[in-house]
Amino acid sequence: MSATVAIIGGGWAGLACAVECVQRGLRPTVFEAAPQVGGRARTVEFDGLRLDNGQHILIGAYHDTLRAMRHVGADPDVLLRRQPLALRYSDGFELRARSGSRAALAIAFLCCRSLGWHDRLAALRMMRAIKHTPDADETVAAMLVRTGQTGNTVRHLWAPLCIAALNTEVAQASARVFACVLRESLNGAAGDADLLLPQADLGQLFPEPAAAWLAARGHAPQRGTRVRSVRAQGDGFTLDTGDAQPCFDRVVFATSPHHLPALLRDLPALEAIARRVAALGYEPITTVYAAFDAHTRLPAAMTGFAAGLPHWVFDRGALGGPQGLTASVISAVAALPDGGREQSERAVLHALRTHHPVLGEPLWVRTITERRATFRCTPGRTSIGQPDDARIAIAGDYLLDDYPATIEAAVRSGTAAAARIAGR
Ligand SMILES: Cc1cc2nc3c(=O)[nH]c(=O)nc-3n(C[C@H](O)[C@H](O)[C@H](O)COP(=O)(O)OP(=O)(O)OC[C@H]3O[C@@H](n4cnc5c(N)ncnc54)[C@H](O)[C@@H]3O)c2cc1C
């Protein structure tokens, strides 16, 4: 009989791990505390309307995510709108690449009318700098100074890209991770830099098709089941889920990092891992949804705001969502203003009306703040590692040393966790 595997956490990492376990002949059970799967990239229902907990942008370099989607029957060509990298800001700045190839990006920098010659040369210097991983990590701010970036390239290219990719301000963000992300996308294969904008809600991209795929094979995720503790017992592990004590041969911890240390308390051999995870810092993301009249259309599906808040605004109606629905994103430290939700909503509505003066009063406004949206991606982050016991694996978006907290990191780590406990 093949080994049974408890996977604690039904986010993208846990689900990717479960799918890979089935392919490797193991028998997984996903335990998810929430009523829905998807974790930090999930869809929730408010008054009959399906809303994502936050806007997610994927890029062409998310190869493992795209493969995982296809595997469970979620077609990325239908669910995601693929477009060459385009940055468009409310102040008129615009950068467009014809395709996702490296040459096309260099041409985009050289031909970008919003960049002067000093800016273009600075951008090309940055492209050269990211080809090599620096031995010693530094902040992105230090790297921008070292490579002679201009105010314009910082404001419209590197600072927004850093916030979007690492959810950490340039003054604190790791240059090593930023360079790695830019290298994988801007210097990667053709199409890797393409933006993939969800045209369906997040649940439909992967979590729900993955759960259905697992259920069809007799491994339906157990939603609404919080695992309270895990103990080693005999040759396996006993889980405490409150009303039951199921036993498994192997266990994968695929929770969000801040939930992990408490879950490891009865596994003393994992104390060092628990300590490293407990040391992680976090950054929030706030999303302000504002619904306007159904005829409302913003000038672009995605617009950046280089000064002030929000950082990005999405026209969900232009992306297959309800017409007139806008989603404004405020990242990192700015996402939790002193004035709270009201201040975020005021700032967003003011920016929207300034950018698009014909906007009327919103029909409704709803704000979702994820306080621990991602780990804070600072220089010199300690590697979390894996337990010595090969029957246990840790999965999640915080496991890849040179990667920020992303869907791709979650999926890659989930797949790797399955390979680890399968012994291959
Ligand atoms: C607002 C927002 C915007 C983002 N934007 C982007 C983006 O544009 N691009 C991108 O690539 N990434 C983005 N991210 C990051 C991305 O969502 C995460 O990196 C990814 O979803 C993490 O997946 P995970 O499976 O590692 O962890 P999680 O999604 O945190 O999943 C862990 C799961 O474990 C469950 N759990 C915890 N404890 C227990 C327990 N004891 N028992 C059972 N279940 C438990 C939780 O309920 C959760 O469902 C964004 C995140 C947020 C919040």
PDBQT file of the ligand as one rigid body, heavy atoms in Angstrom, charges set to zero:
ROOT
HETATM    1  C1  LIG A 501      -3.103  40.776  -1.271  1.00  0.00    +0.000 C 
HETATM    2  C2  LIG A 501      -2.021  39.914  -1.835  1.00  0.00    +0.000 A 
HETATM    3  C3  LIG A 501      -1.510  40.169  -3.104  1.00  0.00    +0.000 A 
HETATM    4  C4  LIG A 501      -0.533  39.337  -3.641  1.00  0.00    +0.000 A 
HETATM    5  N1  LIG A 501      -0.080  39.582  -4.914  1.00  0.00    +0.000 NA
HETATM    6  C5  LIG A 501       0.707  38.667  -5.516  1.00  0.00    +0.000 A 
HETATM    7  C6  LIG A 501       1.027  38.779  -6.901  1.00  0.00    +0.000 A 
HETATM    8  O1  LIG A 501       0.632  39.742  -7.560  1.00  0.00    +0.000 OA
HETATM    9  N2  LIG A 501       1.786  37.786  -7.474  1.00  0.00    +0.000 N 
HETATM   10  C7  LIG A 501       2.217  36.708  -6.765  1.00  0.00    +0.000 A 
HETATM   11  O2  LIG A 501       2.853  35.816  -7.363  1.00  0.00    +0.000 OA
HETATM   12  N3  LIG A 501       1.967  36.588  -5.431  1.00  0.00    +0.000 NA
HETATM   13  C8  LIG A 501       1.226  37.534  -4.810  1.00  0.00    +0.000 A 
HETATM   14  N4  LIG A 501       0.913  37.400  -3.470  1.00  0.00    +0.000 N 
HETATM   15  C9  LIG A 501       1.554  36.324  -2.695  1.00  0.00    +0.000 C 
HETATM   16  C10 LIG A 501       0.847  34.973  -2.871  1.00  0.00    +0.000 C 
HETATM   17  O3  LIG A 501      -0.536  35.090  -2.657  1.00  0.00    +0.000 OA
HETATM   18  C11 LIG A 501       1.427  34.004  -1.847  1.00  0.00    +0.000 C 
HETATM   19  O4  LIG A 501       2.817  33.955  -2.012  1.00  0.00    +0.000 OA
HETATM   20  C12 LIG A 501       0.889  32.586  -1.976  1.00  0.00    +0.000 C 
HETATM   21  O5  LIG A 501      -0.507  32.579  -2.110  1.00  0.00    +0.000 OA
HETATM   22  C13 LIG A 501       1.310  31.780  -0.753  1.00  0.00    +0.000 C 
HETATM   23  O6  LIG A 501       0.812  30.457  -0.854  1.00  0.00    +0.000 OA
HETATM   24  P1  LIG A 501       1.162  29.365   0.259  1.00  0.00    +0.000 P 
HETATM   25  O7  LIG A 501       0.422  28.158  -0.125  1.00  0.00    +0.000 OA
HETATM   26  O8  LIG A 501       2.633  29.300   0.436  1.00  0.00    +0.000 OA
HETATM   27  O9  LIG A 501       0.603  29.945   1.643  1.00  0.00    +0.000 OA
HETATM   28  P2  LIG A 501      -0.877  30.350   2.077  1.00  0.00    +0.000 P 
HETATM   29  O10 LIG A 501      -1.602  30.890   0.910  1.00  0.00    +0.000 OA
HETATM   30  O11 LIG A 501      -0.739  31.229   3.267  1.00  0.00    +0.000 OA
HETATM   31  O12 LIG A 501      -1.579  28.971   2.465  1.00  0.00    +0.000 OA
HETATM   32  C14 LIG A 501      -1.484  28.402   3.732  1.00  0.00    +0.000 C 
HETATM   33  C15 LIG A 501      -2.822  27.795   4.094  1.00  0.00    +0.000 C 
HETATM   34  O13 LIG A 501      -2.666  27.088   5.331  1.00  0.00    +0.000 OA
HETATM   35  C16 LIG A 501      -3.865  27.234   6.054  1.00  0.00    +0.000 C 
HETATM   36  N5  LIG A 501      -3.570  26.928   7.461  1.00  0.00    +0.000 N 
HETATM   37  C17 LIG A 501      -2.801  27.633   8.328  1.00  0.00    +0.000 A 
HETATM   38  N6  LIG A 501      -2.734  26.999   9.517  1.00  0.00    +0.000 NA
HETATM   39  C18 LIG A 501      -3.457  25.856   9.379  1.00  0.00    +0.000 A 
HETATM   40  C19 LIG A 501      -3.751  24.775  10.276  1.00  0.00    +0.000 A 
HETATM   41  N7  LIG A 501      -3.273  24.728  11.515  1.00  0.00    +0.000 N 
HETATM   42  N8  LIG A 501      -4.527  23.754   9.809  1.00  0.00    +0.000 NA
HETATM   43  C20 LIG A 501      -5.033  23.767   8.536  1.00  0.00    +0.000 A 
HETATM   44  N9  LIG A 501      -4.779  24.777   7.668  1.00  0.00    +0.000 NA
HETATM   45  C21 LIG A 501      -3.993  25.799   8.087  1.00  0.00    +0.000 A 
HETATM   46  C22 LIG A 501      -4.279  28.675   5.791  1.00  0.00    +0.000 C 
HETATM   47  O14 LIG A 501      -5.661  28.872   6.055  1.00  0.00    +0.000 OA
HETATM   48  C23 LIG A 501      -3.913  28.825   4.318  1.00  0.00    +0.000 C 
HETATM   49  O15 LIG A 501      -5.020  28.519   3.493  1.00  0.00    +0.000 OA
HETATM   50  C24 LIG A 501      -0.027  38.243  -2.890  1.00  0.00    +0.000 A 
HETATM   51  C25 LIG A 501      -0.524  38.004  -1.601  1.00  0.00    +0.000 A 
HETATM   52  C26 LIG A 501      -1.510  38.808  -1.081  1.00  0.00    +0.000 A 
HETATM   53  C27 LIG A 501      -2.050  38.513   0.285  1.00  0.00    +0.000 C 
ENDROOT
TORSDOF 0
